[in-house]
Amino acid sequence: MLGADSTRVVHPLFQMGDGGSIPTSALQLEIHPIGIEYARELNHLWHSRLPTFETGFIKNQPFLCFVAQFENIAYAAAIWSNPVARNLPQYAYLELRRFAIAPDAPKNAASRMLAIMAKWIKGNMPRVNVLVSYQDTEIHHGTIYKAAGWIKTGIHKGGSWNRPNSKNQNGTARTRPDSNKAVGPKARWEKMLVS
């Protein structure tokens, strides 16, 4: 893991801008795809509840990740994958697994990034017609989703991730420590991409 300051510096092919300015508006942020390892590093820096992102049972799945940057400095990162919930359509839905925003990001950076990512996914992944995300109700209010036009579709009561009586495909118990996991109630938000 790199130091916090060096992790935030985006390394483009050609240096743009002077690298010393601070964005004053979310409209100044450039949002584009990045690799999973860089997204994990940024998530580790800023995620309020789940700084560690382990890929779990979907480790062989491709992830879609984005960064919001201004003059080669990162201000937000997002990690998407197929839904964790097995009852959701695995190819028609895409789940926002982590969304981490730097404390010095401009106001409305999160909702603008949600809107830009939805537009990118709609234009580049025609198989996906629904985006889904789970808000930790113990520490967030869902304001970013409302501002980006998402719809709250339900509340999950939360609970432990540890399932000692449930078996994985290989017959072993599904046990996970609850440390570093948000186990409180979650609001489920969805964004329809079909016209």
C-alpha positions in Angstrom: 0.0 0.0 0.0 1.4 3.4 -1.0 1.3 6.5 1.2 -2.0 8.4 1.2 -0.6 11.4 -0.7 1.1 9.2 -3.4 -2.0 7.0 -3.7 -4.2 9.9 -4.7 -2.0 11.0 -7.5 -3.2 9.7 -10.8 -0.4 8.8 -13.3 -1.6 9.7 -16.8 0.4 9.3 -19.9 0.8 13.0 -20.2 0.8 15.5 -17.3 -2.1 17.9 -17.5 -2.6 21.0 -15.5 -0.4 22.2 -12.7 -1.6 19.6 -10.1 -1.8 22.3 -7.4 -5.4 23.4 -7.6 -8.3 22.2 -5.5 -11.7 21.7 -7.3 -14.4 24.1 -6.2 -17.2 22.3 -8.0 -18.2 18.7 -8.7 -18.5 19.7 -12.3 -14.7 20.0 -12.5 -14.2 16.3 -11.7 -13.3 13.9 -14.5 -14.8 10.5 -14.0 -13.5 7.4 -15.8 -12.8 3.7 -15.3 -9.7 2.5 -13.5 -8.2 -0.8 -12.4 -9.4 -2.8 -9.3 -6.2 -2.5 -7.4 -6.1 1.3 -7.5 -9.8 1.5 -6.6 -9.1 -0.8 -3.6 -6.3 1.5 -2.4 -8.5 4.6 -2.7 -11.4 2.8 -0.9 -8.9 1.9 1.9 -8.1 5.6 2.3 -11.7 6.9 2.5 -14.4 4.4 3.1 -16.3 5.3 6.3 -17.2 1.8 7.3 -15.6 -0.8 5.1 -12.1 0.3 4.1 -11.0 -3.3 3.2 -12.5 -4.7 0.0 -12.2 -8.5 -0.3 -13.6 -10.0 -3.4 -15.0 -13.0 -1.6 -16.9 -15.6 -3.6 -16.7 -13.4 -6.8 -12.9 -13.1 -6.8 -12.7 -14.4 -10.4 -15.3 -12.0 -11.7 -14.3 -8.8 -13.5 -14.9 -5.6 -11.5 -15.8 -2.3 -13.0 -14.1 0.6 -11.1 -14.2 4.4 -11.5 -12.2 7.3 -10.2 -13.2 11.0 -9.9 -10.2 13.2 -10.3 -9.2 16.8 -10.8 -5.7 17.8 -12.1 -4.4 14.3 -11.5 -5.6 14.0 -7.9 -8.2 11.4 -7.0 -11.2 12.5 -5.0 -13.5 9.5 -5.1 -13.5 5.8 -6.1 -16.2 3.3 -6.9 -16.2 -0.5 -7.3 -19.0 -2.4 -9.1 -19.7 -6.1 -9.6 -22.4 -8.5 -10.3 -24.9 -8.6 -7.4 -23.8 -10.3 -4.2 -27.4 -11.4 -3.6 -27.8 -14.7 -5.5 -31.6 -14.0 -6.1 -30.9 -10.9 -8.2 -30.3 -11.3 -12.0 -26.5 -11.7 -12.2 -26.1 -10.2 -15.7 -29.0 -7.6 -15.9 -28.1 -6.0 -12.6 -24.8 -4.3 -11.5 -24.1 -3.6 -7.8 -22.2 -0.7 -6.4 -20.1 -2.6 -3.8 -18.0 0.3 -2.5 -18.2 4.1 -3.0 -15.5 6.1 -1.2 -15.3 9.9 -1.2 -12.3 11.9 0.0 -13.1 14.4 2.8 -11.8 17.3 0.6 -14.0 16.3 -2.4 -16.2 19.2 -3.6 -19.8 19.3 -2.6 -22.1 17.0 -4.7 -19.2 14.9 -5.9 -20.9 11.7 -5.0 -24.2 12.3 -6.7 -22.5 13.7 -9.8 -20.3 10.6 -9.9 -23.3 8.3 -9.6 -25.0 10.0 -12.5 -21.9 9.9 -14.7 -21.2 6.2 -13.9 -24.8 5.3 -14.7 -24.5 7.0 -18.0 -21.2 5.2 -18.8 -22.7 1.8 -17.8 -25.8 2.4 -19.9 -23.7 3.3 -23.0 -21.1 0.6 -22.6 -22.8 -2.3 -21.0 -26.2 -2.8 -22.7 -26.9 -6.1 -20.9 -27.2 -4.1 -17.6 -30.6 -2.5 -17.0 -30.7 -2.0 -13.3 -28.1 -0.6 -10.8 -28.4 -1.5 -7.2 -26.6 -0.3 -4.0 -27.1 -0.7 -0.3 -26.9 2.3 2.0 -25.7 1.8 5.6 -28.6 3.5 7.5 -26.5 3.8 10.7 -24.2 6.4 9.2 -25.7 7.7 5.9 -29.1 9.2 4.9 -29.2 8.2 1.2 -29.0 11.8 0.0 -26.6 11.0 -2.8 -28.9 8.4 -4.3 -31.9 10.7 -4.1 -29.9 13.5 -5.8 -28.8 11.1 -8.6 -32.4 9.9 -9.3 -32.2 6.5 -7.6 -35.3 4.9 -6.0 -35.3 3.4 -2.5 -36.8 -0.1 -2.9 -36.6 -1.5 0.6 -34.9 -1.9 3.9 -33.0 -5.0 5.0 -32.8 -5.5 8.8 -29.1 -6.2 8.6 -27.4 -8.8 10.8 -24.3 -11.0 11.0 -22.4 -12.2 7.9 -21.5 -15.3 9.8 -23.6 -18.3 8.7 -22.2 -21.4 10.4 -25.3 -23.5 9.6 -25.2 -22.7 5.9 -22.9 -24.6 3.6 -20.8 -23.3 0.7 -20.6 -25.3 -2.6 -17.7 -27.2 -1.2 -19.7 -28.3 1.9 -17.9 -26.1 4.4 -19.7 -23.7 6.8 -20.0 -20.1 5.6 -18.2 -18.4 8.4 -17.0 -14.8 8.2 -15.9 -12.6 11.1 -18.1 -9.5 11.6 -15.2 -7.3 12.3 -15.0 -4.5 9.7 -18.5 -5.4 8.4 -21.5 -3.1 8.6 -24.1 -5.3 10.2 -26.9 -2.7 10.8 -30.0 -2.0 8.7 -29.4 -1.3 5.0 -31.6 0.6 2.5 -31.6 -0.8 -0.9 -31.5 1.7 -3.8 -32.0 1.1 -7.5 -31.5 3.0 -10.7 -33.3 1.8 -13.9 -31.2 2.2 -17.0 -33.8 1.2 -19.6 -35.7 4.0 -21.4 
